[in-house]
């Protein structure tokens, strides 16, 4: 009990939030306390000026008033921001102790004045003590320790003095009355302070919960990194505060390579474990450099106060670190990471523009520098301007007039008879001229126009098929966006059913990379197309991932071997591999088509290896439907088998 009382009196158990609130309230109340004491002391000295010595009626109250004034000024000048918890506790203790000293000084001085003057002066002393004590208690309501000490050092000597020394029943009654009033006021003060303490505790708990909610709202729970909301909020603030003279700022976007394949193969639980390890590695790598966040999925981003060269140097090492194997549930998995970086060096940019540049640089890395960082450059800026012009022209394009198709023959490797044609898109803009599919198709995918484009091209392909022999198949390419768009797949099915073309003549070609975007969606879409009677072919076979698993799990009816195995600088080095691929297709009963046939020597090798069909410039270049009809009528020599 005594220990608890001492802890309470010395404020040893007061927490930081409570002490700060007490200090804040006392900053306005303590100056009033000293003002009350000073005015009352000067008033009491004035009424005893003629009846008491000068030093008691003038010097003592003047000194007490001066001390009170200095302390009031000191409290008014206190800056809460300059006080930590220890300093606040020290100040509160000093205030309580000083209250005891001043209380003792005031009570001794006032009681000493009772021997001077008549009944009126003595009545003023009694009133002075009562009013002053109650006023002090209320002024110290947010420091109950000080209020208790002041009341004790004042009312107890006052009561004892009148009980033992005065002999006047009126003053004894007044003293008892003041003592009882003081006790009641103290009880009210303690109740009020208890309510104040509960309010502070409630506010503190509310603030803590708000901090936790804010943290949850701004944190990615899987990796512990800042999330997309916080990242872009910080980025906008940093960009708004910068000017042309500011130090360069680099923004990077990181995308994991092969993560989706690992996630689909091993499951989402393993995928989450990989992402958590990626977050831990990024936290280590960026410690002391800048902030890194998870934007969502397998995409991360960072901000560095550094130029592009420094950011590239750092990210080269980071990409290498992220490419190190990950061990999850006893399984070792290898993925990688590509990165795009944009910098503010020498220019004033807004946050969205800087991010778009970094994202474009990432697109370049994923396309041609996989596993490495790429810095946004003037060449990228020129490409972006060109793509924006293409996008604007594509948005306004009259597809019925501007879009056409060319057909490239696919022939039987032995007989050289036409077995199929591949449909290739051609777009001629009235403002930009002919645009390569390699340019406008990705733009259409990014801008959401690809659905309209695919459906229009398929209608043209069906129209061309109607003019071809029934034995000629029509090969039509599907992109990753097409496979993951139920609306596109339904439109293709509807167009095919409304045509007079047998579904078995349509071959939907897709690359292995296209299936990586969403394997389950791709499998569902291909299952529907296959059930309709259409054929499914894997295009660019040998350049993607998990090719054999695709042949096993998907309704694949034919294989198109990538042109890099047939022609190009490394084609001769891959002859053995090319022969093995053809042999594998034959063992699986899958017809195989070789793309990129450009020389007689290549054609001879493919025939000898057992390839079923050929496609390439040696056979024929892509051509309009009318030119294809003329080509079909022209005699074609067949090389000896």
FIDOGU-274067 format. One record per residue (C-alpha): x, y, z; residue in one letter. Coordinates in steps of 0.02 Angstrom, whole numbers, padded with zeros to 5 digits, always signed. Last residue first. Example, Ala and Ser with C-alpha at 12.3 -4.5 7.8 and 13.67 -1.06 7.14 Angstrom:
BEGIN
+00684-00053+00357s +00615-00225+00390a 
//
This chain:
BEGIN
+00646-01855-05097x +00674-01768-05261x +00627-01587-05262x +00449-01547-05312x +00426-01417-05447x +00275-01305-05436x +00154-01270-05580x +00053-01108-05561x -00132-01125-05522x -00107-01118-05333x -00001-00962-05351x -00138-00876-05450x -00263-00916-05310x -00137-00854-05182x -00122-00689-05275x -00309-00662-05256x -00302-00705-05070x -00166-00578-05036x +00012-00642-05012x +00129-00707-04878x +00292-00768-04959x +00301-00936-05043x +00388-01104-05028x +00567-01042-05010x +00499-00897-04907x +00438-01015-04774x +00318-01155-04728x +00345-01342-04738x +00241-01493-04689x +00265-01670-04622x +00445-01671-04561x +00524-01844-04577x +00708-01805-04548x +00744-01831-04734x +00610-01708-04783x +00676-01581-04658x +00854-01602-04721x +00801-01577-04902x +00702-01421-04859x +00851-01345-04769x +00964-01381-04918x +00837-01306-05038x +00844-01144-04940x +00724-01027-04846x +00615-01136-04736x +00564-01021-04593x +00431-01131-04514x +00433-01321-04501x +00263-01404-04479x +00240-01559-04373x +00100-01686-04377x +00073-01762-04204x +00073-01951-04185x +00169-01944-04023x +00315-02042-04099x +00310-01930-04251x +00317-01774-04143x +00466-01844-04046x +00558-01884-04208x +00531-01706-04270x +00597-01636-04106x +00748-01752-04112x +00789-01700-04290x +00782-01517-04239x +00895-01553-04090x +01023-01634-04205x +01011-01489-04327x +01029-01360-04189x +01207-01307-04226x +01160-01283-04408x +01015-01169-04358x +01122-01057-04248x +01140-00911-04368x +00965-00917-04441x +00855-01049-04519x +00773-01212-04464x +00784-01221-04274x +00761-01031-04257x +00604-01048-04365x +00506-01123-04220x +00431-01294-04251x +00243-01290-04282x +00158-01435-04191x -00009-01517-04227x -00167-01580-04141x -00144-01513-03964x -00291-01546-03848x -00192-01487-03694x -00119-01585-03548x +00009-01698-03633x +00072-01583-03769x +00075-01441-03643x +00177-01546-03521x +00302-01580-03660x +00325-01395-03696x +00365-01350-03515x +00432-01179-03562x +00440-01082-03724x +00558-01080-03873x +00540-01261-03930x +00376-01243-04026x +00352-01074-04109x +00166-01113-04132x +00070-01249-04039x -00077-01308-04142x -00260-01335-04099x -00388-01404-04223x -00569-01353-04228x -00709-01478-04197x -00817-01379-04075x -00746-01484-03934x -00573-01420-03983x -00630-01240-03968x -00707-01272-03796x -00553-01365-03734x -00441-01228-03801x -00534-01098-03697x -00528-01204-03539x -00343-01244-03559x -00303-01060-03590x -00401-01006-03435x -00307-01134-03331x -00138-01085-03404x -00159-00900-03371x -00016-00796-03441x +00092-00947-03477x -00020-01001-03620x +00035-00855-03728x +00217-00903-03698x +00185-01076-03769x +00126-00994-03930x -00047-01012-04003x -00116-01075-04168x -00301-01107-04197x -00320-01224-04345x -00485-01208-04438x -00526-01341-04568x -00603-01456-04436x -00731-01321-04398x -00810-01348-04571x -00835-01179-04652x -01014-01130-04694x -01010-00984-04574x -01130-00948-04430x -01048-01081-04322x -00874-01008-04352x -00929-00831-04311x -01015-00888-04151x -00863-00987-04095x -00748-00839-04129x -00864-00721-04034x -00872-00843-03886x -00681-00850-03879x -00668-00660-03883x -00796-00638-03745x -00712-00770-03637x -00551-00667-03644x -00402-00762-03573x -00359-00850-03736x -00377-00691-03839x -00265-00590-03723x -00131-00726-03733x -00137-00713-03922x -00227-00824-04047x -00158-00854-04223x -00267-00924-04363x -00217-01069-04475x -00338-01109-04617x -00339-01290-04676x -00347-01335-04860x -00439-01495-04906x -00602-01403-04934x -00517-01306-05073x -00504-01118-05043x -00630-00982-05081x -00732-01011-04922x -00571-01007-04821x -00544-00825-04872x -00712-00775-04798x -00673-00872-04640x -00506-00782-04624x -00589-00613-04650x -00712-00650-04509x -00564-00705-04404x -00476-00540-04437x -00629-00441-04379x -00646-00546-04220x -00462-00526-04178x -00461-00337-04204x -00618-00306-04101x -00544-00409-03959x -00372-00327-03980x -00437-00151-03950x -00404-00159-03763x -00266-00027-03764x -00122-00141-03714x -00175-00280-03833x -00202-00162-03979x -00030-00087-03951x +00046-00262-03948x -00043-00298-04116x +00006-00131-04195x +00195-00148-04190x +00235-00331-04227x +00088-00324-04348x +00191-00200-04451x +00108-00035-04496x +00081+00018-04678x +00048+00205-04695x +00043+00325-04547x -00105+00438-04593x -00214+00325-04702x -00163+00177-04593x -00123+00015-04684x -00148-00139-04577x -00098-00317-04623x -00140-00472-04521x -00069-00643-04564x -00179-00796-04592x -00079-00957-04614x -00126-01067-04760x -00145-01255-04761x -00111-01416-04856x -00050-01353-05026x +00034-01496-05117x +00225-01502-05111x +00212-01692-05125x +00337-01741-04992x +00344-01593-04871x +00159-01557-04890x +00138-01370-04910x +00097-01222-04798x +00050-01067-04897x +00057-00891-04823x -00104-00791-04829x -00115-00603-04814x -00255-00516-04721x -00330-00342-04731x -00372-00200-04611x -00394-00021-04674x -00568-00024-04751x -00668-00134-04631x -00554-00084-04488x -00599+00100-04500x -00463+00161-04384x -00490+00296-04252x -00422+00196-04106x -00288+00123-04218x -00229+00295-04273x -00218+00355-04093x -00129+00196-04040x -00006+00207-04185x +00034+00387-04140x +00055+00334-03960x +00166+00192-04017x +00277+00314-04112x +00289+00430-03962x +00332+00281-03854x +00464+00223-03977x +00544+00395-03978x +00544+00397-03788x +00620+00222-03786x +00761+00282-03898x +00784+00431-03784x +00813+00312-03640x +00723+00216-03503x +00852+00112-03411x +00841-00077-03426x +00876-00201-03286x +00919-00382-03325x +00835-00553-03312x +00751-00540-03482x +00837-00414-03594x +00735-00426-03757x +00550-00433-03720x +00544-00433-03530x +00676-00297-03524x +00584-00191-03652x +00421-00208-03555x +00517-00156-03399x +00575+00002-03490x +00392+00037-03530x +00347+00015-03346x +00486+00135-03295x +00422+00263-03419x +00243+00242-03358x +00302+00264-03179x +00390+00428-03218x +00238+00491-03313x +00121+00447-03169x +00229+00533-03039x +00247+00698-03131x +00404+00747-03224x +00524+00894-03221x +00683+00855-03316x +00872+00846-03301x +00880+00678-03212x +00705+00622-03164x +00746+00438-03189x +00660+00285-03262x +00703+00103-03226x +00633-00060-03293x +00674-00225-03209x +00675-00410-03248x +00675-00546-03117x +00716-00730-03111x +00643-00898-03059x +00724-01054-02992x +00632-01175-02878x +00707-01296-02753x +00574-01405-02671x +00588-01460-02490x +00433-01363-02440x +00505-01204-02517x +00688-01176-02564x +00715-01031-02683x +00858-01032-02809x +00959-00872-02846x +00879-00766-02983x +00824-00636-02856x +01005-00606-02808x +01058-00584-02989x +00916-00461-03016x +00972-00366-02861x +01152-00358-02922x +01102-00283-03088x +00978-00176-02993x +01114-00084-02898x +01219-00044-03051x +01064+00008-03149x +01009+00124-03008x +01182+00202-02999x +01180+00236-03186x +01003+00303-03180x +01041+00435-03049x +01008+00413-02864x +00876+00454-02734x +00800+00283-02756x +00618+00229-02768x +00567+00047-02787x +00435-00062-02869x +00373-00242-02859x +00265-00350-02973x +00233-00535-02940x +00050-00510-02895x +00029-00334-02826x +00125-00171-02810x +00248-00238-02683x +00356-00099-02615x +00539-00045-02605x +00610+00109-02521x +00787+00173-02543x +00972+00135-02526x +01008+00102-02342x +00925-00069-02348x +00877-00098-02530x +00960-00270-02546x +00900-00334-02378x +00719-00281-02405x +00725-00350-02582x +00783-00519-02517x +00645-00525-02386x +00512-00478-02514x +00574-00613-02633x +00565-00738-02490x +00383-00689-02458x +00347-00703-02644x +00421-00878-02648x +00316-00931-02499x +00161-00861-02584x +00199-00962-02741x +00221-01119-02636x +00048-01092-02563x -00021-01046-02735x +00020-01215-02812x +00174-01305-02875x +00147-01299-03063x +00035-01147-03078x +00144-01044-02960x +00304-01103-03042x +00237-01057-03215x +00176-00891-03148x +00347-00852-03074x +00440-00880-03237x +00514-00705-03230x +00472-00590-03085x +00430-00409-03125x +00523-00262-03051x +00474-00080-03081x +00604+00054-03045x +00595+00238-03003x +00753+00342-02998x +00765+00517-02924x +00897+00643-02974x +00948+00779-02851x +00836+00931-02856x +00875+01079-02968x +00729+01046-03087x +00606+01044-02943x +00548+00914-02819x +00414+00924-02684x +00274+00864-02797x +00379+00714-02852x +00412+00659-02673x +00230+00677-02624x +00171+00583-02779x +00295+00442-02747x +00247+00427-02564x +00063+00408-02611x +00109+00291-02753x +00204+00175-02636x +00076+00187-02496x -00068+00129-02606x +00035-00005-02695x +00089-00090-02535x +00234-00060-02417x +00330-00221-02385x +00283-00351-02255x +00292-00486-02389x +00122-00571-02374x +00031-00435-02277x +00070-00296-02400x +00068-00141-02292x -00019+00027-02314x -00195-00017-02255x -00126-00129-02118x -00012+00009-02056x -00155+00134-02060x -00264+00011-01963x -00125-00015-01837x -00097+00172-01818x -00284+00201-01799x -00291+00063-01668x -00150+00147-01572x -00235+00317-01586x -00398+00242-01522x -00306+00159-01378x -00222+00324-01334x -00388+00416-01346x -00468+00287-01231x -00323+00298-01109x -00335+00488-01111x -00523+00478-01081x -00498+00354-00939x -00369+00469-00860x -00487+00619-00875x -00628+00518-00793x -00510+00475-00650x -00457+00658-00642x -00638+00711-00621x -00667+00584-00483x -00506+00638-00397x -00557+00821-00410x -00731+00787-00340x -00652+00698-00192x -00529+00840-00169x -00672+00965-00173x -00762+00866-00039x -00606+00859+00071x -00575+01045+00047x -00754+01084+00093x -00731+00983+00253x -00570+01077+00297x -00648+01245+00255x -00794+01207+00370x -00678+01150+00509x -00578+01310+00493x -00735+01417+00491x -00801+01327+00645x -00635+01355+00734x -00642+01537+00680x -00813+01557+00759x -00766+01457+00914x -00619+01571+00953x -00489+01485+01061x -00360+01531+00929x -00214+01419+00972x -00261+01235+00967x -00409+01220+00852x -00368+01375+00750x -00187+01325+00719x -00228+01142+00693x -00351+01184+00555x -00231+01301+00463x -00086+01181+00484x -00197+01042+00406x -00274+01156+00273x -00114+01217+00191x +00021+01084+00178x -00113+00951+00151x -00208+01048+00018x -00045+01087-00075x +00010+00904-00065x -00158+00838-00125x -00165+00963-00268x +00014+00923-00321x -00022+00738-00329x -00187+00774-00417x -00096+00855-00564x -00237+00883-00689x -00345+00967-00554x -00200+01080-00506x -00295+01241-00544x -00446+01168-00454x -00345+01129-00297x -00260+01299-00302x -00428+01389-00307x -00494+01286-00160x -00338+01325-00057x -00337+01509-00103x -00520+01535-00062x -00506+01452+00109x -00340+01530+00159x -00389+01705+00105x -00560+01691+00190x -00478+01649+00357x -00350+01788+00334x -00488+01911+00287x -00582+01865+00446x -00424+01905+00546x -00417+02077+00462x -00600+02109+00501x -00583+02051+00681x -00442+02173+00718x -00266+02198+00657x -00109+02098+00687x -00092+01931+00774x -00179+01846+00627x -00037+01899+00510x +00070+01753+00568x -00064+01637+00500x -00047+01716+00328x +00144+01703+00325x +00151+01525+00386x +00013+01473+00266x +00093+01560+00116x +00267+01491+00146x +00203+01314+00175x +00100+01323+00016x +00249+01393-00079x +00359+01247-00026x +00225+01116-00060x +00184+01190-00230x +00370+01189-00272x +00370+01002-00241x +00217+00973-00350x +00288+01081-00490x +00457+00995-00477x +00374+00826-00493x +00278+00885-00645x +00436+00955-00724x +00534+00794-00696x +00392+00692-00769x +00390+00805-00922x +00579+00793-00945x +00574+00603-00935x +00435+00593-01063x +00518+00708-01189x +00501+00895-01188x +00551+01008-01333x +00388+00982-01428x +00288+01043-01276x +00370+01216-01287x +00367+01301-01116x +00349+01491-01128x +00184+01504-01033x +00252+01396-00895x +00405+01508-00872x +00295+01664-00869x +00188+01588-00731x +00344+01540-00632x +00412+01717-00644x +00245+01790-00589x +00230+01672-00442x +00404+01715-00380x +00364+01900-00396x +00199+01878-00303x +00287+01787-00160x +00418+01925-00151x +00285+02062-00150x +00183+01966-00021x +00337+01959+00092x +00397+02137+00062x +00232+02229+00083x +00125+02174+00229x +00255+02072+00323x +00406+02182+00287x +00305+02336+00322x +00260+02280+00498x +00075+02247+00530x -00083+02349+00563x -00067+02485+00429x -00028+02368+00284x -00140+02226+00344x -00276+02250+00212x -00141+02277+00077x -00045+02121+00126x -00202+02017+00105x -00235+02093-00067x -00053+02066-00121x -00064+01884-00066x -00231+01857-00154x -00166+01932-00317x -00005+01830-00314x -00088+01665-00267x -00221+01683-00403x -00091+01731-00535x +00016+01583-00484x -00131+01464-00506x -00184+01546-00670x -00006+01515-00736x -00028+01332-00680x -00190+01308-00778x -00142+01345-00960x +00017+01240-00967x -00065+01118-00846x -00177+01045-00983x -00033+01004-01102x +00075+00937-00962x -00063+00821-00904x -00090+00760-01083x +00097+00726-01106x +00105+00633-00940x -00042+00523-00989x +00030+00479-01159x +00204+00443-01087x +00143+00333-00943x +00126+00384-00761x +00179+00246-00640x +00325+00339-00560x +00220+00496-00533x +00311+00527-00367x +00148+00533-00268x +00077+00380-00358x +00235+00276-00336x +00239+00327-00153x +00058+00274-00129x +00091+00108-00215x +00239+00075-00100x +00137+00122+00053x +00000+00000+00000x 
//
